[in-house]
């Protein structure tokens, strides 16, 4: 079951990287997350992760519009 769901997330991840500016946004979000972890500041980690996860929801909202053939 996990592998089946991971396949869906991999598809979403791959499709999202073709969205304008998405690759740069994700790299920057990950950089901020790593810096927050390194700093030991729990609130900064929570905040960075919240930004990243909100971005995932935006992608999930947009992809079916851009690629309906994958979301039947």
NORFEN-V411665 format. One record per residue. N is the residue number from 0. PHI is phi in degrees with one decimal (NA if undefined). BURIAL is # if it has 9 or more other ideal C-beta (glycine too) atoms within 8 Angstrom, else .. D_LAST is the distance of its C-alpha to the last C-alpha in Angstrom with 2 decimals. Layout:
n/phi/burial/d_last
N/PHI/BURIAL/D_LAST
N/PHI/BURIAL/D_LAST
This chain:
n/phi/burial/d_last
0/NA/./19.72
1/-62.6/./20.69
2/-63.0/./19.97
3/-64.4/./16.45
4/-68.7/./15.79
5/-61.4/./17.84
6/-60.4/./15.64
7/-65.2/./12.73
8/-67.1/./15.46
9/-61.6/./16.88
10/-62.2/#/13.77
11/-61.0/#/13.79
12/-60.0/./17.53
13/-64.2/./17.59
14/-65.2/#/15.32
15/-66.9/#/17.34
16/-67.3/#/20.58
17/-89.7/./19.96
18/-72.5/#/20.02
19/-55.7/./23.52
20/77.3/./26.00
21/-65.0/#/23.63
22/-58.3/./25.48
23/-63.1/./28.79
24/-61.4/#/27.58
25/-66.2/#/26.39
26/-60.0/./29.63
27/-65.2/./31.68
28/-61.1/#/30.02
29/-66.2/#/30.70
30/-61.2/./34.24
31/-64.5/#/34.87
32/-61.3/#/33.60
33/-62.7/./35.91
34/-61.2/#/38.81
35/-64.3/#/38.38
36/-62.4/./38.44
37/-60.9/./41.49
38/-71.8/./43.24
39/78.4/./43.03
40/-88.2/./42.12
41/-59.4/./39.76
42/-64.9/./38.95
43/-65.3/#/38.07
44/-64.8/#/35.67
45/-59.4/./34.01
46/-64.5/#/33.81
47/-63.3/#/32.43
48/-67.2/#/29.74
49/-62.4/./28.83
50/-61.0/#/28.45
51/-62.5/#/26.27
52/-68.4/./23.95
53/-62.2/./23.69
54/-62.7/#/22.60
55/-61.4/./19.75
56/-63.7/./18.54
57/-62.8/./18.91
58/-62.9/#/16.82
59/-62.1/./14.00
60/-72.0/./14.31
61/-84.4/#/14.48
62/-58.1/#/11.99
63/-62.6/#/8.81
64/-74.7/./11.35
65/-76.0/./12.71
66/-135.4/#/9.83
67/-61.5/./6.72
68/-63.1/./6.24
69/-94.8/#/6.04
70/-127.7/./3.77
71/-84.7/./0.00
